[in-house]
Amino acid sequence: MVKICYSKSTMRKSVLTIGEVYHIFTRSIADYIVFNNDSEFDHMWQLIRYFKVENGIKFSDFLELKIVRQEGFNNACNILFKDNKELVQIIAYCFMPTHIHLVLKQLEDNGISKYIKDILISYTRYFNTQHGRKGPLWESRFKSVLVNNNEQLLHLTRYIHLNPVTAKFVNKPYEWFNSSYKEYIADVVDNSKVCQFSDLLEIQPSMYSKFVNNQIAYQRESAKIKKLLLE
């Protein structure tokens, strides 16, 4: 079963507040494709893990550390930063060719804003270097929507995990390697996990899989209708 662990509901606020959960969405300028291959998707995955804690090491310097080569990226983060202050709790994510979805809980004042700024600036530097380009890569401001309760959160995770299916990049969410879906269905090893959701949602993997996959046809049809209405 998919069990919802209810917490105190919150009212929508104009500022991002400690202890509240938000759907964060940011898009590239003019729908420019910012993820062209596995290496670029993987780089963003490293950034969302790396910048969730406060640390004084430049990302490029961190990658050169011996412990990263010996232990792997995520294990090295866990070892070196286990006592560092966390800015955000990552609940779910999905990277699409032109945009990213994140579900985040803010843990420190201005934590989400600082976190998003760091990952987008760092990715822009990386991407521009790889492609020999200059200038901004992302729209100037990310969008945020407050998640009012954990039932809404549960449905939100399904929506973002189905994004690549709705866009018809894949037929099943399991086939898209650039989201947190496999963490939800317990098909990843611990050292590749970046999400923490057990304090909000009690997920039984097989039931969550059914919960998501049973919505594929409806979400595709809804997206088609929405596109027709906007044209």
Secondary structure, DSSP 8 states (H G I E B T S, - for coil): -EEE---------SS--TT-EEEEEEEBGGG-----SHHHHHHHHHHHHHTTB--SS-HHHHHTSHHHHHH-HHHHHHHHSTTS-BSEEEEEEEEETTEEEEEEEE-STTHHHHHHHHHHHHHHHHHHHHHT--S--B-SS-EEEEE-SHHHHHHHHHHHHTHHHHTTS-SSGGG--SBSHHHHTT-S-GGG-----TTTEEE-HHHHHHHHHTTHHHHHHHHHHHHHHH-
